[in-house]
Amino acid sequence: MPVEFPGAAATGTRPVVEVRRVVIDDPLVEPLLRELTEEYVSRYGPEARQEMTRYPRDAFAEPAGLLLLLLEDGEPVAGGAYKRYDEHTAELKRMWTHSAHRRRGLARQVLAELERAARAAGYSRVLLTTGPRQPEARGLYLATGYTPLFDLSADPLTIGPLPFQKYLTS
């Protein structure tokens, strides 16, 4: 589904960003998996590679899960997924924005698309966890209405994973 990129009017351009539901084996997913793995390793060390193989490949498949990409001119620029956590809760995973396309609001758009899809799939709550060395992700989730399930005043590096939740409204 093509949508205009929010904020494009400020630059005078109107790139069209297509939202596409994909499966993990789609070749368009490869940049997401590769760059996200590199990002995790650069921030958390080589053992972070394990995160990318933690869940079965079908965990992000419909109807219980979803993997989506934002495409610009047919190329993936951002993406994310959710998987079933329980009957009422989806867990967001694999949030990614291509390094050349950051600071454009694409992660916020991915988040909104995932929330919309999770709500349509019958979920009423979303959980997610980010790492303590991802302050931009922490800021995004706080800015988009997620409730931190940790002490915000504590040093994130002393906490470990940073869990959030959000109740989805109709």
DSSP file (Angstrom, degrees, kcal/mol; ACC not computed):
  #  RESIDUE AA STRUCTURE BP1 BP2  ACC     N-H-->O    O-->H-N    N-H-->O    O-->H-N    TCO  KAPPA ALPHA  PHI   PSI    X-CA   Y-CA   Z-CA
    1    1 A M              0   0    0      0, 0.0    18,-1.9     0, 0.0     2,-0.2   0.000 360.0 360.0 360.0 113.0    0.0    0.0    0.0
    2    2 A P  E     +A   18   0A   0      0, 0.0     2,-0.3     0, 0.0    16,-0.3  -0.470 360.0 174.9 -71.8 139.4    1.8    3.2   -1.1
    3    3 A V  E     -A   17   0A   0     14,-2.6    14,-3.0    -2,-0.2     2,-0.3  -0.977  34.6-107.1-138.9 152.8    1.8    6.1    1.3
    4    4 A E  E     -A   16   0A   0     -2,-0.3    12,-0.2    12,-0.2    10,-0.0  -0.644  41.4-109.7 -80.0 139.3    3.4    9.5    1.3
    5    5 A F    >   -     0   0    0     10,-1.6     3,-2.0    -2,-0.3     4,-0.3  -0.521  36.0-114.3 -69.9 124.9    6.3    9.8    3.6
    6    6 A P  T 3  S+     0   0    0      0, 0.0    -1,-0.1     0, 0.0   103,-0.1  -0.360 100.9  23.7 -61.8 135.6    5.3   12.1    6.5
    7    7 A G  T >> S+     0   0    0     -2,-0.1     3,-0.9    -3,-0.0     4,-0.6   0.373  83.8 118.8  92.2  -5.4    7.4   15.2    6.5
    8    8 A A  H X>> +     0   0    0     -3,-2.0     5,-1.1     1,-0.3     3,-1.1   0.840  66.5  65.3 -63.6 -31.2    8.2   15.0    2.8
    9    9 A A  H >45S+     0   0    0     -4,-0.3     3,-0.6     1,-0.3    -1,-0.3   0.843  93.4  61.5 -59.7 -32.3    6.4   18.3    2.2
   10   10 A A  H <45S+     0   0    0     -3,-0.9    -1,-0.3     1,-0.2    -2,-0.2   0.797 108.4  42.3 -65.5 -27.7    9.1   20.1    4.3
   11   11 A T  H <<5S-     0   0    0     -3,-1.1    -1,-0.2    -4,-0.6    -2,-0.2   0.548 111.4-119.1 -95.0  -8.3   11.8   19.0    1.8
   12   12 A G  T <<5S+     0   0    0     -4,-0.9     2,-0.3    -3,-0.6    -3,-0.2   0.439  82.3 101.8  84.2  -1.3    9.7   19.8   -1.2
   13   13 A T      < -     0   0    0     -5,-1.1    -1,-0.3     2,-0.0    -2,-0.3  -0.765  57.2-155.4-112.1 161.2    9.8   16.1   -2.4
   14   14 A R        -     0   0    0     -2,-0.3     2,-0.1    -3,-0.1    -5,-0.0  -0.550  15.3-175.7-134.8  70.3    7.1   13.5   -2.1
   15   15 A P        -     0   0    0      0, 0.0   -10,-1.6     0, 0.0     2,-0.6  -0.424  24.2-130.1 -65.7 142.1    8.7   10.0   -2.1
   16   16 A V  E     -A    4   0A   0    -12,-0.2    57,-0.6    -2,-0.1     2,-0.6  -0.838  18.6-160.0 -96.4 125.4    6.2    7.3   -2.1
   17   17 A V  E     -AB   3  72A   0    -14,-3.0   -14,-2.6    -2,-0.6     2,-0.4  -0.924   6.4-150.9-108.0 122.7    6.8    4.6    0.5
   18   18 A E  E     -AB   2  71A   0     53,-3.0    53,-3.1    -2,-0.6     2,-0.6  -0.781   4.9-145.2 -93.9 133.3    5.1    1.3   -0.1
   19   19 A V  E     - B   0  70A   0    -18,-1.9     2,-0.4    -2,-0.4    51,-0.2  -0.882  25.3-177.3 -95.6 121.2    4.2   -0.9    2.9
   20   20 A R  E     - B   0  69A   0     49,-2.8    49,-2.6    -2,-0.6     2,-0.4  -0.978  24.0-141.2-127.8 128.4    4.6   -4.5    2.0
   21   21 A R  E     + B   0  68A   0     -2,-0.4     2,-0.3    47,-0.2    47,-0.2  -0.719  36.0 172.5 -80.6 131.5    3.9   -7.6    4.0
   22   22 A V  E     - B   0  67A   0     45,-2.7    45,-0.5    -2,-0.4     2,-0.3  -0.829  31.6-117.6-134.9 169.5    6.6  -10.2    3.4
   23   23 A V    >   -     0   0    0     -2,-0.3     3,-2.1    43,-0.1     6,-0.2  -0.773  37.4-106.9-106.1 159.4    7.8  -13.6    4.6
   24   24 A I  T 3  S+     0   0    0     33,-0.3     5,-0.1    -2,-0.3    -1,-0.1   0.764 117.7  56.4 -59.1 -27.9   11.2  -14.0    6.1
   25   25 A D  T 3  S+     0   0    0      4,-0.1    -1,-0.3    32,-0.1     5,-0.1   0.488  76.5 117.3 -85.5  -2.5   12.6  -15.8    3.0
   26   26 A D  S X  S-     0   0    0     -3,-2.1     3,-2.2     1,-0.2     4,-0.5  -0.466  71.4-130.8 -63.8 131.6   11.7  -12.9    0.7
   27   27 A P  G >  S+     0   0    0      0, 0.0     3,-1.0     0, 0.0    -1,-0.2   0.770 105.1  67.2 -57.0 -25.7   15.0  -11.6   -0.8
   28   28 A L  G 3  S+     0   0    0      1,-0.2     4,-0.4     2,-0.1    -4,-0.1   0.706  92.4  61.4 -67.5 -18.0   13.9   -8.1    0.1
   29   29 A V  G <> S+     0   0    0     -3,-2.2     4,-2.3    -6,-0.2     3,-0.5   0.709  81.2  85.1 -79.7 -20.9   14.3   -9.0    3.8
   30   30 A E  H <> S+     0   0    0     -3,-1.0     4,-2.9    -4,-0.5     5,-0.3   0.871  85.9  51.6 -53.7 -45.5   18.0   -9.7    3.4
   31   31 A P  H  > S+     0   0    0      0, 0.0     4,-2.7     0, 0.0     5,-0.4   0.903 110.4  50.5 -60.5 -38.2   19.2   -6.1    3.9
   32   32 A L  H  > S+     0   0    0     -3,-0.5     4,-2.4    -4,-0.4     5,-0.3   0.959 114.2  43.0 -60.5 -51.8   17.1   -5.9    7.1
   33   33 A L  H  X S+     0   0    0     -4,-2.3     4,-1.9     2,-0.2    -1,-0.2   0.910 117.6  46.0 -63.8 -42.8   18.5   -9.1    8.6
   34   34 A R  H  X S+     0   0    0     -4,-2.9     4,-2.2    -5,-0.2    -2,-0.2   0.957 117.8  40.1 -65.6 -51.9   22.1   -8.3    7.5
   35   35 A E  H  X S+     0   0    0     -4,-2.7     4,-2.4    -5,-0.3    -2,-0.2   0.869 114.7  52.4 -70.7 -35.3   22.2   -4.7    8.7
   36   36 A L  H  X S+     0   0    0     -4,-2.4     4,-2.6    -5,-0.4    -1,-0.2   0.913 109.9  49.6 -65.4 -41.1   20.3   -5.4   11.9
   37   37 A T  H  X S+     0   0    0     -4,-1.9     4,-2.6    -5,-0.3    -2,-0.2   0.931 111.3  49.0 -61.0 -45.4   22.7   -8.2   12.8
   38   38 A E  H  X S+     0   0    0     -4,-2.2     4,-2.5     1,-0.2    -2,-0.2   0.894 111.0  51.0 -60.9 -40.2   25.7   -5.8   12.1
   39   39 A E  H  X S+     0   0    0     -4,-2.4     4,-1.7     2,-0.2    -2,-0.2   0.935 111.1  47.0 -63.2 -47.2   24.0   -3.2   14.3
   40   40 A Y  H  X S+     0   0    0     -4,-2.6     4,-3.0     1,-0.2     5,-0.4   0.927 113.8  48.1 -60.5 -45.5   23.5   -5.7   17.2
   41   41 A V  H  X S+     0   0    0     -4,-2.6     4,-2.1     1,-0.2    -1,-0.2   0.898 110.0  51.9 -64.3 -40.8   27.1   -7.0   16.9
   42   42 A S  H  < S+     0   0    0     -4,-2.5    -1,-0.2    -5,-0.2    -2,-0.2   0.830 120.3  34.6 -66.4 -30.0   28.6   -3.4   16.8
   43   43 A R  H  < S+     0   0    0     -4,-1.7    -2,-0.2    -5,-0.2    -1,-0.2   0.795 135.1  19.6 -92.8 -30.9   26.6   -2.5   20.0
   44   44 A Y  H  < S-     0   0    0     -4,-3.0     3,-0.2     1,-0.2    -3,-0.2   0.476 105.3-109.0-123.6  -5.4   26.6   -5.7   22.0
   45   45 A G    ><  -     0   0    0     -4,-2.1     3,-2.1    -5,-0.4    -1,-0.2  -0.232  50.4 -52.4  97.7 171.2   29.4   -7.9   20.6
   46   46 A P  G >  S+     0   0    0      0, 0.0     3,-1.8     0, 0.0     4,-0.2   0.767 124.9  67.9 -58.2 -30.3   29.6  -11.1   18.6
   47   47 A E  G >  S+     0   0    0      1,-0.3     3,-1.3    -3,-0.2     4,-0.2   0.686  82.3  77.8 -65.5 -14.7   27.2  -13.0   20.9
   48   48 A A  G X  S+     0   0    0     -3,-2.1     3,-1.5     1,-0.3     4,-0.5   0.680  72.8  79.8 -68.5 -17.0   24.4  -10.7   19.7
   49   49 A R  G X  S+     0   0    0     -3,-1.8     3,-1.3     1,-0.3     4,-0.4   0.824  79.7  69.5 -57.0 -30.5   24.2  -12.7   16.4
   50   50 A Q  G X  S+     0   0    0     -3,-1.3     3,-1.4     1,-0.3     4,-0.3   0.790  84.4  69.0 -60.8 -28.3   22.2  -15.3   18.4
   51   51 A E  G X  S+     0   0    0     -3,-1.5     3,-1.0     1,-0.3     4,-0.3   0.856  92.8  58.5 -58.7 -34.7   19.3  -12.8   18.7
   52   52 A M  G <  S+     0   0    0     -3,-1.3    -1,-0.3    -4,-0.5    -2,-0.2   0.636 113.1  37.3 -74.6 -12.5   18.7  -13.1   14.9
   53   53 A T  G <  S+     0   0    0     -3,-1.4    -1,-0.2    -4,-0.4    -2,-0.2   0.221  85.6 103.9-118.3  13.0   18.1  -16.9   15.2
   54   54 A R  S <  S+     0   0    0     -3,-1.0    -2,-0.1    -4,-0.3    -3,-0.1   0.820  78.0  48.8 -65.5 -33.1   16.3  -17.0   18.5
   55   55 A Y  S    S-     0   0    0     -4,-0.3     5,-0.1    -3,-0.1     0, 0.0  -0.803  93.8 -99.7-113.3 149.6   12.8  -17.5   17.0
   56   56 A P    >   -     0   0    0      0, 0.0     3,-2.1     0, 0.0     4,-0.3  -0.325  37.6-114.2 -61.8 150.2   11.6  -20.0   14.4
   57   57 A R  G >  S+     0   0    0      1,-0.3     3,-0.8     2,-0.2   -33,-0.3   0.812 115.2  55.9 -58.4 -32.0   11.2  -18.5   11.0
   58   58 A D  G >  S+     0   0    0      1,-0.2     3,-1.7     2,-0.1    -1,-0.3   0.500  80.3  90.3 -82.2  -1.4    7.5  -18.9   11.0
   59   59 A A  G <  S+     0   0    0     -3,-2.1    25,-0.5     1,-0.3    -1,-0.2   0.803  91.5  45.9 -61.4 -27.6    7.1  -16.9   14.2
   60   60 A F  G <  S+     0   0    0     -3,-0.8     2,-0.3    -4,-0.3    -1,-0.3   0.125  93.4 108.2-102.5  19.6    6.7  -13.8   12.1
   61   61 A A  S <> S-     0   0    0     -3,-1.7     4,-2.4     5,-0.2     3,-0.4  -0.725  70.1 -72.5 -99.3 147.2    4.3  -15.3    9.6
   62   62 A E  T  4 S+     0   0    0     -2,-0.3     4,-0.1     1,-0.3    -1,-0.1  -0.424 103.7  33.8 -69.1 149.5    0.6  -14.5    9.4
   63   63 A P  T  4 S+     0   0    0      0, 0.0    -1,-0.3     0, 0.0    -3,-0.0  -0.984 134.0  24.2 -92.6 -16.1   -1.9  -15.0   10.9
   64   64 A A  T  4 S+     0   0    0     -3,-0.4    -2,-0.2    20,-0.1     2,-0.2   0.770 131.0  23.2 -81.4 -23.8   -0.3  -14.9   14.3
   65   65 A G     <  -     0   0    0     -4,-2.4     2,-0.3    18,-0.2    18,-0.2  -0.694  65.3-154.6-130.2-177.8    2.7  -12.8   13.3
   66   66 A L  E     - C   0  82A   0     16,-2.3    16,-2.4    -2,-0.2     2,-0.4  -0.961   7.9-165.1-162.0 141.8    3.7  -10.3   10.6
   67   67 A L  E     +BC  22  81A   0    -45,-0.5   -45,-2.7    -2,-0.3     2,-0.3  -0.997  22.1 176.8-127.4 126.0    6.9   -9.1    8.9
   68   68 A L  E     -BC  21  80A   0     12,-2.8    12,-2.0    -2,-0.4     2,-0.3  -0.951  13.7-160.0-132.9 154.3    6.6   -5.9    6.9
   69   69 A L  E     -BC  20  79A   0    -49,-2.6   -49,-2.8    -2,-0.3     2,-0.6  -0.932  16.6-136.4-125.3 149.7    8.9   -3.6    5.0
   70   70 A L  E     -BC  19  78A   0      8,-3.1     7,-3.0    -2,-0.3     8,-1.2  -0.951  28.8-162.9-100.4 125.9    8.8    0.0    3.8
   71   71 A L  E     -BC  18  76A   0    -53,-3.1   -53,-3.0    -2,-0.6     2,-0.5  -0.911  13.1-169.1-113.7 137.1   10.0    0.1    0.2
   72   72 A E  E >  S-BC  17  75A   0      3,-2.8     3,-1.8    -2,-0.4   -55,-0.1  -0.990  84.1 -11.9-123.8 121.3   11.1    3.3   -1.6
   73   73 A D  T 3  S-     0   0    0    -57,-0.6    -1,-0.1    -2,-0.5   -56,-0.1   0.860 131.4 -56.7  54.0  36.7   11.6    2.9   -5.3
   74   74 A G  T 3  S+     0   0    0      1,-0.2    -1,-0.3   -56,-0.0   -57,-0.0   0.402 115.9 113.8  81.0  -2.5   11.3   -0.9   -4.7
   75   75 A E  E <  S-C   72   0A   0     -3,-1.8    -3,-2.8     1,-0.0     2,-0.3  -0.839  72.9-111.3-105.6 138.6   14.2   -0.9   -2.2
   76   76 A P  E     +C   71   0A   0      0, 0.0    -5,-0.2     0, 0.0     3,-0.1  -0.495  40.7 163.6 -68.8 128.6   13.8   -1.7    1.5
   77   77 A V  E     -     0   0A   0     -7,-3.0    21,-2.5     1,-0.4     2,-0.3   0.552  65.8  -2.4-117.8 -18.1   14.3    1.3    3.7
   78   78 A A  E     +CD  70  97A   0     -8,-1.2    -8,-3.1    19,-0.3    -1,-0.4  -0.976  64.0 161.3-164.3 164.4   12.8    0.2    7.0
   79   79 A G  E     +CD  69  96A   0     17,-2.6    17,-2.5    -2,-0.3     2,-0.3  -0.987   8.0 178.7-173.5 178.5   10.9   -2.7    8.5
   80   80 A G  E     -C   68   0A   0    -12,-2.0   -12,-2.8    -2,-0.3     2,-0.3  -0.964  11.0-147.5 179.5 174.1    9.8   -4.6   11.5
   81   81 A A  E     -CD  67  93A   0     12,-2.5    12,-2.7    -2,-0.3     2,-0.3  -0.940   2.0-151.3-148.6 166.1    7.8   -7.6   12.7
   82   82 A Y  E     -CD  66  92A   0    -16,-2.4   -16,-2.3    -2,-0.3     2,-0.3  -0.979   8.5-165.7-139.1 158.4    5.6   -8.9   15.5
   83   83 A K  E     - D   0  91A   0      8,-1.9     8,-3.1    -2,-0.3     2,-0.3  -0.920  37.9 -86.9-133.6 160.7    5.0  -12.4   16.8
   84   84 A R  E     + D   0  90A   0    -25,-0.5     6,-0.2    -2,-0.3     3,-0.1  -0.535  39.1 172.8 -69.9 128.6    2.4  -13.8   19.0
   85   85 A Y  E    S-     0   0A   0      4,-2.8     2,-0.3     1,-0.6     5,-0.2   0.789  70.1 -30.3 -98.8 -48.9    3.2  -13.4   22.7
   86   86 A D  E >  S- D   0  89A   0      3,-1.7     3,-0.9     0, 0.0    -1,-0.6  -0.891  83.0 -69.9-153.9-175.0   -0.1  -14.6   24.0
   87   87 A E  T 3  S+     0   0    0     -2,-0.3     3,-0.0     1,-0.3    -3,-0.0   0.783 132.6  25.8 -54.1 -32.6   -3.7  -14.6   23.0
   88   88 A H  T 3  S+     0   0    0     35,-0.1    36,-2.3    36,-0.1    37,-1.6   0.437 113.2  74.0-110.8  -2.8   -4.1  -10.8   23.5
   89   89 A T  E <   -De  86 125A   0     -3,-0.9    -4,-2.8    34,-0.2    -3,-1.7  -0.949  52.2-164.2-128.6 131.0   -0.5   -9.6   23.0
   90   90 A A  E     -De  84 126A   0     35,-2.4    37,-2.5    -2,-0.4     2,-0.6  -0.861  16.9-143.9-103.0 144.5    1.8   -9.2   20.1
   91   91 A E  E     -De  83 127A   0     -8,-3.1    -8,-1.9    -2,-0.4     2,-0.2  -0.947  14.1-136.7-111.7 120.6    5.6   -8.7   20.7
   92   92 A L  E     +De  82 128A   0     35,-2.9    37,-0.5    -2,-0.6     2,-0.3  -0.535  33.0 164.2 -77.2 139.2    7.4   -6.4   18.3
   93   93 A K  E     +D   81   0A   0    -12,-2.7   -12,-2.5    -2,-0.2    37,-0.0  -0.931  45.4  31.9-145.0 164.7   10.7   -7.5   17.0
   94   94 A R  E     +     0   0A   0     -2,-0.3     2,-0.3   -14,-0.2    -1,-0.1   0.762  62.4 177.7  58.8  33.9   13.3   -6.7   14.3
   95   95 A M  E     +     0   0A   0    -15,-0.2     2,-0.3   -14,-0.1   -15,-0.2  -0.535  14.5 165.5 -66.9 130.8   12.6   -3.0   14.1
   96   96 A W  E     -D   79   0A   0    -17,-2.5   -17,-2.6    -2,-0.3     2,-0.4  -0.997  30.4-170.8-153.0 139.7   15.1   -1.6   11.5
   97   97 A T  E     -D   78   0A   0     -2,-0.3   -19,-0.3   -19,-0.2     5,-0.1  -0.995  40.9-107.9-129.5 129.0   15.8    1.5    9.5
   98   98 A H    >   -     0   0    0    -21,-2.5     3,-2.4    -2,-0.4     4,-0.2  -0.246  29.5-120.9 -53.2 137.8   18.4    1.4    6.8
   99   99 A S  G >  S+     0   0    0      1,-0.3     3,-0.6     2,-0.2    -1,-0.1   0.771 112.0  54.3 -57.7 -28.4   21.4    3.4    7.9
  100  100 A A  G 3  S+     0   0    0      1,-0.2    -1,-0.3   -23,-0.0    -2,-0.1   0.505 110.4  47.4 -82.8  -3.4   21.2    5.7    4.8
  101  101 A H  G <  S+     0   0    0     -3,-2.4     3,-0.5   -24,-0.2     5,-0.3   0.136  80.0 127.6-125.6  19.9   17.5    6.5    5.6
  102  102 A R    <   +     0   0    0     -3,-0.6    -3,-0.0     1,-0.2   -24,-0.0  -0.324  59.2  37.1 -77.7 162.8   17.5    7.3    9.3
  103  103 A R  S    S+     0   0    0      1,-0.0    -1,-0.2    -2,-0.0     0, 0.0   0.774  87.6 102.6  68.3  29.9   16.0   10.5   10.8
  104  104 A R  S    S-     0   0    0     -3,-0.5    -2,-0.1   -96,-0.0   -96,-0.1   0.332  97.7-104.2-119.3   2.6   13.2   10.5    8.3
  105  105 A G  S  > S+     0   0    0   -100,-0.1     4,-1.7   -98,-0.0     5,-0.1   0.580  82.7 127.6  85.2   9.1   10.4    9.2   10.5
  106  106 A L  H  >  +     0   0    0     -5,-0.3     4,-2.7     2,-0.2     5,-0.2   0.891  69.7  52.4 -69.4 -39.2   10.4    5.8    8.9
  107  107 A A  H  > S+     0   0    0      1,-0.2     4,-2.6     2,-0.2    -1,-0.2   0.907 109.0  51.2 -63.1 -39.6   10.7    3.9   12.2
  108  108 A R  H  > S+     0   0    0      2,-0.2     4,-2.2     1,-0.2    -1,-0.2   0.885 110.5  49.3 -62.5 -38.7    7.7    5.7   13.5
  109  109 A Q  H  X S+     0   0    0     -4,-1.7     4,-2.5     2,-0.2    -2,-0.2   0.916 110.2  49.8 -67.5 -43.1    5.8    4.7   10.4
  110  110 A V  H  X S+     0   0    0     -4,-2.7     4,-2.7     1,-0.2     5,-0.2   0.936 110.9  50.8 -59.0 -46.1    6.9    1.1   10.8
  111  111 A L  H  X S+     0   0    0     -4,-2.6     4,-2.5     1,-0.2    -2,-0.2   0.921 110.8  47.8 -58.0 -46.9    5.7    1.2   14.4
  112  112 A A  H  X S+     0   0    0     -4,-2.2     4,-2.4     1,-0.2    -1,-0.2   0.895 112.4  49.4 -63.1 -41.1    2.3    2.7   13.4
  113  113 A E  H  X S+     0   0    0     -4,-2.5     4,-2.5     2,-0.2    -2,-0.2   0.908 111.8  48.3 -65.3 -42.1    1.8    0.0   10.7
  114  114 A L  H  X S+     0   0    0     -4,-2.7     4,-2.7     2,-0.2    -2,-0.2   0.913 112.3  48.8 -64.9 -42.1    2.7   -2.8   13.0
  115  115 A E  H  X S+     0   0    0     -4,-2.5     4,-2.5    -5,-0.2    -2,-0.2   0.925 112.0  49.1 -62.4 -44.0    0.3   -1.5   15.7
  116  116 A R  H  X S+     0   0    0     -4,-2.4     4,-2.3     1,-0.2    -2,-0.2   0.924 113.9  45.7 -61.1 -45.5   -2.4   -1.1   13.1
  117  117 A A  H  X S+     0   0    0     -4,-2.5     4,-1.8     2,-0.2    -2,-0.2   0.899 111.9  51.1 -66.4 -41.2   -1.9   -4.6   11.8
  118  118 A A  H  <>S+     0   0    0     -4,-2.7     5,-2.5     2,-0.2     4,-0.3   0.915 110.7  49.1 -62.8 -42.5   -1.7   -6.1   15.3
  119  119 A R  H ><5S+     0   0    0     -4,-2.5     3,-1.6     1,-0.2    -2,-0.2   0.930 110.9  50.0 -60.9 -45.8   -5.0   -4.4   16.3
  120  120 A A  H 3<5S+     0   0    0     -4,-2.3    -1,-0.2     1,-0.3    -2,-0.2   0.798 106.3  56.8 -63.6 -29.0   -6.6   -5.7   13.1
  121  121 A A  T 3<5S-     0   0    0     -4,-1.8    -1,-0.3    -5,-0.1    -2,-0.2   0.465 127.4 -99.3 -82.2  -1.2   -5.3   -9.2   13.9
  122  122 A G  T < 5S+     0   0    0     -3,-1.6     2,-0.3     1,-0.3    -3,-0.2   0.483  76.1 139.2 100.2   3.9   -7.1   -9.1   17.3
  123  123 A Y      < -     0   0    0     -5,-2.5    -1,-0.3    -6,-0.2   -34,-0.2  -0.598  30.2-173.5 -81.5 143.8   -4.3   -8.1   19.6
  124  124 A S        +     0   0    0    -36,-2.3    44,-2.5    -2,-0.3     2,-0.3   0.465  68.2  40.3-112.4  -6.1   -5.1   -5.5   22.3
  125  125 A R  E     -eF  89 167A   0    -37,-1.6   -35,-2.4    42,-0.3     2,-0.4  -0.992  61.9-154.6-143.8 149.5   -1.6   -5.1   23.7
  126  126 A V  E     -eF  90 166A   0     40,-2.9    40,-2.1    -2,-0.3     2,-0.3  -0.987   9.2-170.0-124.9 135.1    1.9   -4.8   22.3
  127  127 A L  E     +eF  91 165A   0    -37,-2.5   -35,-2.9    -2,-0.4     2,-0.3  -0.864  10.8 167.7-113.7 154.2    5.2   -5.6   24.1
  128  128 A L  E     -eF  92 164A   0     36,-1.9    36,-2.9    -2,-0.3     2,-0.4  -0.971  18.9-153.1-158.8 159.2    8.7   -4.9   23.0
  129  129 A T  E     - F   0 163A   0    -37,-0.5     2,-0.3    -2,-0.3    -2,-0.0  -1.000  11.5-175.7-135.1 134.6   12.2   -4.9   24.4
  130  130 A T  E     - F   0 162A   0     32,-2.1    32,-3.4    -2,-0.4    -2,-0.0  -0.800  29.8-101.2-120.9 169.5   15.1   -2.8   23.3
  131  131 A G    >   -     0   0    0     -2,-0.3     3,-1.4    30,-0.2     7,-0.2  -0.526  24.4-117.2 -91.3 159.1   18.7   -2.9   24.4
  132  132 A P  T 3  S+     0   0    0      0, 0.0    25,-0.2     0, 0.0    -1,-0.1   0.652 113.1  59.0 -67.9 -14.9   20.4   -0.5   26.8
  133  133 A R  T 3  S+     0   0    0      1,-0.2     3,-0.1    23,-0.1    -2,-0.0   0.047  88.1  79.8-101.9  25.4   22.8    0.6   24.1
  134  134 A Q    X>  +     0   0    0     -3,-1.4     4,-2.1     1,-0.1     3,-0.6  -0.562  47.2 160.2-127.4  67.3   19.9    1.8   21.8
  135  135 A P  H 3> S+     0   0    0      0, 0.0     4,-2.4     0, 0.0     5,-0.2   0.808  73.9  58.8 -62.4 -29.4   18.9    5.2   23.1
  136  136 A E  H 3> S+     0   0    0      2,-0.2     4,-2.0     1,-0.2     5,-0.1   0.882 107.1  47.0 -67.8 -35.9   17.3    6.2   19.9
  137  137 A A  H <> S+     0   0    0     -3,-0.6     4,-2.5     2,-0.2     5,-0.2   0.928 111.0  51.5 -68.4 -44.9   14.9    3.2   20.1
  138  138 A R  H  X S+     0   0    0     -4,-2.1     4,-2.2     1,-0.2    -2,-0.2   0.924 111.1  48.6 -55.8 -45.6   14.2    4.0   23.8
  139  139 A G  H  X S+     0   0    0     -4,-2.4     4,-2.3     1,-0.2    -1,-0.2   0.889 109.7  52.0 -63.0 -40.8   13.4    7.6   22.8
  140  140 A L  H  X S+     0   0    0     -4,-2.0     4,-1.2     2,-0.2    -2,-0.2   0.934 110.7  47.1 -61.0 -47.1   11.1    6.5   19.9
  141  141 A Y  H  <>S+     0   0    0     -4,-2.5     5,-2.5     1,-0.2     3,-0.3   0.893 113.3  47.8 -67.1 -39.0    9.1    4.2   22.2
  142  142 A L  H ><5S+     0   0    0     -4,-2.2     3,-1.2    -5,-0.2    -1,-0.2   0.905 111.8  51.0 -64.8 -40.4    8.7    6.8   24.9
  143  143 A A  H 3<5S+     0   0    0     -4,-2.3    -1,-0.2     1,-0.2    -2,-0.2   0.694 108.4  52.8 -71.3 -18.9    7.6    9.4   22.2
  144  144 A T  T 3<5S-     0   0    0     -4,-1.2    -1,-0.2    -3,-0.3    -2,-0.2   0.140 125.0 -91.8-108.0  19.7    5.0    7.1   20.7
  145  145 A G  T < 5S+     0   0    0     -3,-1.2     2,-0.3     1,-0.3    -3,-0.2   0.617  71.6 149.0  90.8  12.8    3.1    6.2   23.9
  146  146 A Y      < -     0   0    0     -5,-2.5    -1,-0.3    -6,-0.2    20,-0.2  -0.609  42.6-132.8 -81.2 142.0    4.9    3.1   25.2
  147  147 A T  E     -G  165   0A   0     18,-3.4    18,-1.8    -2,-0.3     2,-0.2  -0.829  19.7-128.8 -93.7 123.4    5.0    2.6   28.9
  148  148 A P  E     -G  164   0A   0      0, 0.0    16,-0.3     0, 0.0     4,-0.1  -0.519   9.4-157.1 -71.5 138.2    8.4    1.6   30.2
  149  149 A L  S    S+     0   0    0     14,-2.9     2,-0.3    -2,-0.2    15,-0.1  -0.200  74.1  62.4-105.3  38.4    8.4   -1.5   32.4
  150  150 A F  S    S-     0   0    0     12,-0.1     2,-0.8    13,-0.1    12,-0.0  -0.926 102.4 -77.0-151.5 168.4   11.7   -0.4   34.1
  151  151 A D    >   -     0   0    0     -2,-0.3     3,-1.4     1,-0.2    -2,-0.1  -0.643  34.7-160.3 -77.8 110.2   12.9    2.4   36.2
  152  152 A L  T 3  S+     0   0    0     -2,-0.8    -1,-0.2     1,-0.3    -3,-0.0   0.745  89.0  58.8 -62.8 -24.0   13.4    5.4   33.8
  153  153 A S  T 3  S+     0   0    0      2,-0.1    -1,-0.3    -3,-0.0     2,-0.1   0.628  88.7  93.0 -83.4 -11.5   15.7    7.1   36.3
  154  154 A A  S <  S-     0   0    0     -3,-1.4     5,-0.1     1,-0.1    -4,-0.0  -0.459  92.4 -97.3 -79.7 153.3   18.2    4.2   36.4
  155  155 A D    >>  -     0   0    0      1,-0.2     3,-2.2    -2,-0.1     4,-0.6  -0.584  31.7-139.6 -66.2 119.9   21.2    4.0   34.1
  156  156 A P  H >> S+     0   0    0      0, 0.0     4,-1.6     0, 0.0     3,-0.9   0.812  99.8  62.7 -54.9 -31.3   20.1    1.8   31.2
  157  157 A L  H 34 S+     0   0    0      1,-0.2   -24,-0.1     2,-0.2    -2,-0.1   0.691 102.9  49.8 -70.2 -16.1   23.4    0.0   31.1
  158  158 A T  H <4 S+     0   0    0     -3,-2.2    -1,-0.2     1,-0.1    -3,-0.0   0.571 108.7  53.7 -94.1 -10.0   22.8   -1.3   34.7
  159  159 A I  H << S-     0   0    0     -3,-0.9    -2,-0.2    -4,-0.6    -1,-0.1   0.867  87.8-151.1 -90.4 -41.3   19.3   -2.6   33.8
  160  160 A G     <  +     0   0    0     -4,-1.6    -1,-0.3     2,-0.0    -2,-0.1  -0.810  64.7  22.0  96.9-146.6   19.9   -4.8   30.8
  161  161 A P  S    S-     0   0    0      0, 0.0   -30,-0.2     0, 0.0   -32,-0.0  -0.221  74.9-137.7 -57.1 144.9   17.0   -5.2   28.3
  162  162 A L  E     -F  130   0A   0    -32,-3.4   -32,-2.1   -12,-0.0     2,-0.2  -0.880  19.3-159.8-110.8 101.5   14.5   -2.4   28.4
  163  163 A P  E     +F  129   0A   0      0, 0.0   -14,-2.9     0, 0.0     2,-0.3  -0.554  11.4 179.5 -85.4 146.9   10.9   -3.7   28.2
  164  164 A F  E     -FG 128 148A   0    -36,-2.9   -36,-1.9   -16,-0.3     2,-0.3  -0.925   7.3-165.0-135.6 159.5    7.9   -1.6   27.1
  165  165 A Q  E     -FG 127 147A   0    -18,-1.8   -18,-3.4    -2,-0.3     2,-0.3  -0.979   3.9-173.0-142.5 159.0    4.2   -2.1   26.6
  166  166 A K  E     -F  126   0A   0    -40,-2.1   -40,-2.9    -2,-0.3     2,-0.5  -0.961  20.5-135.6-150.8 133.4    1.3   -0.3   25.0
  167  167 A Y  E     -F  125   0A   0     -2,-0.3     2,-0.4   -42,-0.2   -42,-0.3  -0.781  26.2-132.2 -87.8 132.3   -2.4   -1.0   25.0
  168  168 A L        -     0   0    0    -44,-2.5     2,-0.3    -2,-0.5    -2,-0.0  -0.708  19.3-153.1 -88.0 130.8   -3.9   -0.7   21.5
  169  169 A T              0   0    0     -2,-0.4   -50,-0.1     1,-0.1   -44,-0.0  -0.704 360.0 360.0-102.6 156.2   -7.1    1.4   21.3
  170  170 A S              0   0    0     -2,-0.3    -1,-0.1   -51,-0.0    -2,-0.0   0.483 360.0 360.0 -70.1 360.0   -9.8    0.9   18.7
